[in-house]
Amino acid sequence: MVERGQLGRSQQPLRKSQKVKDALYPQNLCPIHRIAMSGKGDRGMIVVSPSRSEPGHLQSVLQKTRIWLGLFILGLVLSGLTAFPLERETDLLNRVFHVAAVAPAGGEPVLNTWLRRVHQGIVNTNRDYPFMAYGTDWLAFAHLVIAIAFIGPLRDPVRNKWVLVFGVFACLGVLPLALIAGPIRGIPPYWRLIDCSFGIIGVIPLLICLRYVRQLEQQN
């Protein structure tokens, strides 16, 4: 059993250390800091090094997480909204790339041939079978709903970390879908790579967010 005198002496350095912390860092300013002694030199200086768990650092990590998540949500919203006016968008693409209404006799780039075929297919489908566009309407709706789901980690990324993991698997799933279903549906190889790029680009901000979330978990 420790005697009362020994217990009192053992608590004296802790009390002095606490007094130094309270004097240097008031509770209402910097609640989490680490105070390290540089050693007993000539002046016995006290070196104060703020911990990475201080509120300022945590707030910075949280802000970065929300910025990357905001970009990801914006991408989902744009992908959803642009899935509605497909006929107008493909017509705009044809104008941008100067695609002729009829294939020229002297030949043209393969991209122009593909853009013309896609636009004509959408025009003919909307004219003769307008109900087929109902499928792409649901595609657009799905993107918007998924974007809403990411509001959870935008508000609390640690508690809703599973949404970020779900997003990573969804982005990775774009690759096999494009590479397997693309040839079956007659999608050109270069366009399949464009589709794969959406999954690769989309997973980058999610992986960055997961790295920030791990930092927040360690500090909490």
N, C-alpha and C positions, 0 to 999 in steps of 0.2 A: 504494500500500500504506500502511496506517495504521501509524504508529510505535507501539511498545509503550507509550511514555509517554502519547501521545494516547488510546490505547485505555483505559489505566488511568484517566485523568482523566474520560473519557466514562462510565465505569461507576460513578464515585463517587456522582453524584446518584441513580442507580438503587439503589445499595446503601443510601444514606441513606433513600430512600423505603421500601425494603423493611424497614429497621429500624423505621421509624415504624409501618408496618402490623403488624409482628410485636408491637410493644409495645402498640399499641392493641387489636389483635384477635388473641388467641392462637388457634392453629390448632384447638384442641379446642373453641372456643366459636363463633367466627364466621369460617368459612373464606373466604367470598366477600363482600367489601365494597369500596366505592369511596371513596377518600380524595381530597378536593378541597381545594385551597388557596383560601382566600377572598381572597387578595391580601395584599400586604405593607402592612398597616395599622400603627397605632401599636403594637399588640401582636403582630402577625403570627400571629393565631390560625389554627388548623387546624380546618376544618369537616369533619366526617365524615358522609357521607350514605350509608346502606346501599343497595346495589344491589337492583333488583327481582329479580335472579337469586339472592338469598341463599336459603339452605335454608328459612328460615321462610316466605318468600313462596311458594316452590315447593310446600311442604307444604300451605299454605293453598289454593292453586289445585287441588292434587290432591284435597284433602278436599272442596272444593266440587263438583268433577267427580264424585266418588263418591257424594255426596249426591243430585245430580240423576239420576245413573244408577240409584241405588237406588230412587228414586221411579218411574222408568220401568220398571224390572224388576218392581216391586211391581204396577204397573198391568197389565203383561202377565200376571203370575201370577193376579191377580184376574179378569182377562178370561177366562183359561183355565178357572179353577175354576168360574166362574159359567156357563160354557157346558155344564156337565153337568146340573144339576137345573133344566132350563128349565120344566118343568111346574109345579114348586113355586114358582119365581120369578114366573112370569106369574100364578099364582093369588094370590101375595102382592101383586103390583101391582094386581090387580083389587080386592083388599080395601082397599088404601091409597087408591085413587081412588074407592072406593065404587061400583064398576061392578056394575050389576044383572045377574043371570043371564040375564034376557030384556030386550030393549030396551023401555024405558017408552014408553007411548003418547004422552006429552007431549014426547018428544024428549030428547036428551041431548047432551053435548059430543062432538065427533068423536073426541077422544082415547079416551073411554070405549068408543065403538063399535069402535075399532081394537083396544084392549086385550082386549075380549071376544072379538073374532074371532080374534086371535092365540092366546089361551088355549084356545079351543074347538078351533082347528086342531091345536094341540100335543096336547091331550087325545085327540082322535079319531085322530090319527096314531099316538100311543103305544099306543092300544088296538087299532087294526086293523092298523097297519103298524109295529110296534116297531123293526124293522130300520132304519127311516129315521133314527132317533136316532143310529145308528152314525156318520152323517156329521157331526153336531155333536160327537160324541165325538172324532173326528179333528180337528175345529176346535179343541177345547179342548186336545188334545195338541199341536197346532202352536203355540199360544200359549206353552205351557210350554217347548217345545223352543227357541223363539226367545228366551225369557227366559234360558235357560241359555247361549245364545250370547253374551249381553251380559255374562256373567261375565268374559270375556276383557278387554274395555275397562275393566271395574271394577277389575281387577288391574293392568293396564298400558294406560292409555288412549292413549298415544302409539303404541305398537307395534300396537295393535288399532284404530286410527282407522278403518279400512275398515268395521268393524262399525257404527260410528256413522253413516257415510255410507250404508251399506245401510239402516239404520233410517230415515234421513231420506227416502230414496226410497220405502220401504215405506209410511211415513205419508202421503206425498204421493199415492201410488197409491190411497189410500182414497177420495179425492175423485172421480176419474173412475169408479171402480167403483160408488160409491153413486149417482152422478148418471146413469150409463148403465144399470147393471143394475137399479137401483131401480124405474124405471118399467116395465121389462119384467116384473118380479116382482110388480108391484102394490103397491109400498111407497108410502105417502102422502108428499107433498112434505115435510111438516114432519119426518117420521121420517127421511127421507134427509138432512136437515140435521143431525139428531142424529148420524147415522152419520158424516157429514163432520166433525163436531166432534171425534170421536175421533182422526182423523188430524191435525187442526190442534192439538189439545191435546198429542198425543203428540210432534209434531215440535219443540215448544218446548224441552223439556229437552235434546233431542239437539243442537239448534243452540247452546244454551248450553254444552253439553259440548264441542262442536267449537271454540267460541271459547276455552275454557280449554285445550284441547289445543294450539291454535296458540300460546298463551302458553308452554306447557311446551316445545314444539318450539323456539321462539326462544331460550329460556333454556338448553336443552340443546345 
